[in-house]
């Protein structure tokens, strides 16, 4: 039988976050002069709070006694293959974005991490992560759209 629990720290979550951060760090170093055009403080706050909460909750549950785990093997497989596919799509979209930027690609790059956080939260039954992912998704997609207005 498959072990359906990770324990108090999810190493897979750490790996997922690191893979997601690599192209973001490259982007920040290449385009550090880009200014944020979004003036909506509430959405900027939602984006940042959701971002850092989601990143943290991917590998630390932050609830006393909670351990990461799956209801069954099917949920584990959805988590493993779903996140692998989403990460691959994320990296390929970043590669395409670095070659030629477009508003459509920026929206895709805002949606995929939200999907990764949501998929992880749902399959791990980590409802605080799901809440953080929704907050991040709403804020991040809104801010991304504002930054890509002509």
Buried (B, 14 or more C-beta within 10 A) or exposed (E): EEEEEBEEEBEBBBBBBEBBEEBEEEBEEEEEEEEEEBEEEEBBEBBBBBBEBBBBBBBBBEEEEBEBBBEEEEBBEBBEEBBEEBBEBBBEBBEBBBEEEEEEBBBBBBBBBBBBBBBBBBBBBBEBBBBBBBBBBBBBBBBBBBBBEE
